[in-house]
Amino acid sequence: MPPIPIIAHPNAMEAKYRKILILYVPVGFPKLSKKLSRRMIFQPIIEPMEVVPGLSTTGEISLAERPNKAGFGGDMFRKVNGRREETIVIDDLLLVLETKNGPFCCPVVAMLDY
């Protein structure tokens, strides 16, 4: 069976944490089993890309296009040299589906929640 392509931002696999009250909760790409990771091929992208005809990605969403510049409210962190550091979340993107009524955009993060 050929590997399944995973199209994502180069930083998507980086471990990230969200501060909720006093806890730092892991968020982001889940840890994959060895069996599952062998079935995938990670394709990092920053630029927009056509996935299949009629379905494309926006590519990286620039900070200028975001109402909140640091994470989702300044509560997103990553570990750097064993210490927590506030991070700017730039590793999400939108899927754009071309329909007869025009483009339909869907945040990938919202899709992964369901």
Stockholm file with secondary structure:
# STOCKHOLM 1.0

chainA/1-114         MPPIPIIAHPNAMEAKYRKILILYVPVGFPKLSKKLSRRMIFQPIIEPMEVVPGLSTTGEISLAERPNKAGFGGDMFRKVNGRREETIVIDDLLLVLETKNGPFCCPVVAMLDY
#=GR chainA/1-114 SS CCCEEEEECTTTTSCEEEEETTEEEEESSCCCCHHHHHTEEEEECCSCEEEETTEEECCCCCGGGCSSSSTTTSCEEEEETTEEEECCCCCCCEEEEEETTEEEEEEHHHHHTC
#=GC SS_cons         CCCEEEEECTTTTSCEEEEETTEEEEESSCCCCHHHHHTEEEEECCSCEEEETTEEECCCCCGGGCSSSSTTTSCEEEEETTEEEECCCCCCCEEEEEETTEEEEEEHHHHHTC
//
